[in-house]
Amino acid sequence: MEDEKFDCIIVGGGVAGCAAAKVLADNNMKILLVEKGEWTGSKNVSGGVLYGPTPWEIFPELKNTLENPPFERFINRRRLSFMSDDSSFSIDYKSQKYDNVPYNGVSVLRSKFDRWLGEQVEESIAKSDFAEDSFVATEVMVEELIIKDGKVCGIRAGEDEFESDCVILAEGVNSLLTRSIGLQKEIVDAKYVATGIKEVWQYDQDLLEAKFQLDGLEGVSNEFVGCTKGIEGGGFLYTNKDSISLGLVLGIKDLRDSNETVYDLLDSFKDHTSIKPLLKGGKMVEYSAHVVPVGDIDMIPKQLYTDGAVVVGDAAGLVLNTGKSIEGMNLAMESGRQAALAIIEAKKKRDFSKASLKSYQDRLSESYVMKDLRNFQGAFHFIHNPDMFKKYPDLVNSIMNDVFLVDGQEKKKTRDIIKKAVDESDLSYWDLMKTSIQGGLSL
């Protein structure tokens, strides 16, 4: 029976699970990667921008696939748009410095990208000493963990049981297995999660590149504030090879307390003057929704390990919102790598106890993942100020309307325009001062 036992079982074939499996296979570990979908990532509907350098370090073949890449486009243009009901104002930045491999960020469609990650894991397995004994197993639904003498020592899927020295839980935000062993609360507070709703619109590639002024593999990412009728959240648009990913992320607690529906909000967003023209010539080919962590460090379990198991990625609540970018996939991959390194170390010691696996959390704490989450927690609270979702975008657009208005009347100085807009808004000068100070300190 000892020969049939795996060194590690990874539950979940998303970016975190594939990253962990790749590192383990590259280090000659006997592994089983299980995915409930038809292929790795087939159930994943999230996507957007995957930031480096972690993906390029774990999967160096990304540098050699530029003729037919598993990602969509590299992102060398970033745009942040403030929207009111009938206008929008954008901050737009493009740089050739982001044109070089390894890219700063790439847009991905997860079903395609994660499938490629799974293939890379299989190639690493084929090169290991356990080419005949390690597996990527799809269409496997893990129902529960096997626990003996208080230690996680495998998984149960239907009538099948698979034993291992350690289990990595990369099951996503609906972390039922993680909760079953007490690493996550039984009921996650609604304020810690959001619903993401996304449509994929397909175009003739030449038309898409003309619409968004793209050349070759260039891509743009655009975040929107003020498009949610005052509900916590925002919008996004990412260019893929011949499509765009367009949608909203909405705080579940705020959404639940409102009278709005996600589809009405999405329709309103698509009908906005800055979005509607972009959809002309395109065809909506995919619609999806899922739950995501909002990036509050309080959602992250105090302990990411127990006897025989560790938790990574979305299951651990690892999402970073700095106000400059929203990162999740790179954090998930880094957590997968650090978990794998801790398990390799545990195997050398032949010790998969809680005390031994604590090194995973120690490693993660010293990585950019937890350092950034700690350093930018103030930014998270700043961005989630309720006034950010309606009042400030309206104020910005009111100011810009008068700045650019030519009406045959005596022109006003910019300072007078700002004063008039503030006086007519629901914001006080005290609100503006507090927000400026908080933003300066947190961002």
RALINJO-V509182 format. One record per pair of residues at least 24 apart in sequence whose ideal C-beta (glycine too) atoms are under 6 Angstrom apart, sorted by the first residue. I is the first residue (numbers start at 1). J is the second residue. D is the distance in whole Angstrom. If there is no record, write none. Layout:
BEGIN
((I;J;D) (I;J;D))
END
This chain:
BEGIN
((5;163;4) (6;30;5) (6;31;6) (6;32;5) (6;164;4) (7;165;6) (7;347;6) (8;164;6) (8;166;5) (8;343;5) (9;155;6) (9;164;4) (9;167;5) (10;168;5) (10;170;6) (11;142;5) (11;169;5) (11;171;5) (12;170;4) (12;171;5) (13;40;3) (13;118;6) (14;44;5) (14;114;6) (15;329;5) (15;332;5) (15;333;5) (16;170;4) (16;312;4) (16;313;3) (16;332;4) (16;335;6) (16;336;4) (17;170;4) (18;117;4) (18;118;6) (18;121;6) (19;58;5) (19;333;4) (19;336;3) (19;337;5) (20;168;5) (20;336;4) (20;339;5) (20;340;5) (21;121;5) (22;58;6) (22;121;5) (22;124;6) (23;337;5) (23;340;4) (24;340;5) (25;124;4) (25;125;5) (25;128;5) (26;124;5) (27;344;5) (28;128;5) (28;129;5) (30;130;4) (30;133;5) (30;134;5) (31;134;5) (32;135;5) (32;162;6) (33;136;5) (34;137;5) (34;140;4) (35;138;5) (36;141;5) (39;115;5) (39;138;6) (40;114;5) (40;115;6) (40;118;3) (41;110;5) (41;111;6) (41;114;2) (41;115;5) (42;111;6) (44;110;4) (44;114;6) (45;288;4) (45;290;5) (46;110;6) (47;108;5) (47;109;5) (47;110;5) (47;245;6) (48;238;5) (49;75;6) (49;105;5) (49;107;6) (49;221;5) (50;106;5) (50;108;5) (50;329;5) (51;105;5) (51;327;6) (51;330;5) (52;102;5) (53;102;6) (54;330;5) (54;333;5) (54;334;5) (55;333;6) (56;102;4) (58;337;6) (59;120;6) (63;101;5) (70;113;5) (70;116;4) (71;106;4) (71;108;5) (71;113;6) (72;107;4) (72;240;4) (72;241;5) (73;107;5) (73;217;5) (73;219;3) (73;239;6) (74;103;4) (74;106;5) (74;217;6) (75;105;4) (75;219;5) (75;221;5) (76;218;6) (77;220;4) (78;221;6) (79;222;4) (80;223;5) (81;224;5) (82;225;5) (82;226;5) (82;393;4) (82;396;4) (83;224;6) (83;226;4) (83;227;5) (83;393;6) (84;393;6) (84;394;5) (84;397;4) (87;397;5) (88;274;4) (89;396;5) (89;397;6) (89;400;5) (107;219;5) (107;238;5) (107;240;6) (109;240;6) (145;177;6) (150;307;6) (151;307;4) (151;308;4) (152;308;4) (152;309;4) (153;308;6) (165;352;5) (166;308;6) (166;343;5) (166;352;5) (167;309;5) (168;310;6) (168;339;5) (169;311;4) (169;315;5) (170;312;5) (170;313;5) (171;315;5) (172;314;5) (172;315;6) (173;291;5) (173;293;6) (173;314;4) (175;315;4) (178;311;5) (178;315;5) (181;306;6) (183;301;5) (183;311;5) (184;301;5) (190;252;5) (190;253;4) (191;253;5) (192;296;5) (192;299;4) (193;252;5) (193;291;5) (194;249;5) (194;250;6) (194;251;5) (194;252;6) (194;292;5) (194;294;5) (195;250;5) (195;252;6) (195;291;6) (196;249;5) (196;290;6) (196;292;5) (197;247;5) (197;248;5) (197;262;5) (197;266;6) (197;289;5) (198;245;6) (198;247;4) (198;288;5) (199;246;5) (199;284;5) (199;287;5) (200;243;5) (200;245;6) (200;285;6) (200;286;4) (201;243;6) (201;244;5) (201;282;4) (201;284;5) (202;243;4) (202;283;5) (202;285;5) (203;281;6) (203;282;5) (205;242;4) (207;281;5) (208;242;6) (212;239;5) (225;393;5) (226;393;3) (227;269;5) (228;389;6) (230;389;5) (230;390;4) (231;255;6) (231;258;6) (232;389;6) (235;269;5) (293;317;4) (293;319;4) (295;319;4) (295;320;6) (295;321;4) (295;380;5) (297;373;5) (297;377;5) (304;361;5) (305;357;4) (305;358;6) (305;360;5) (305;361;6) (306;354;5) (307;353;5) (307;354;5) (308;352;5) (310;339;5) (310;357;6) (310;360;5) (312;336;5) (312;339;5) (320;372;5) (320;373;6) (321;380;6) (322;376;5) (322;379;5) (323;379;5) (323;383;5) (323;443;5) (331;369;5) (334;367;6) (334;369;5) (335;364;6) (338;363;4) (338;364;5) (378;442;3) (379;442;4) (379;443;5) (382;438;5) (382;439;6) (382;442;4) (391;426;6) (391;427;6) (395;421;6) (395;425;5))
END
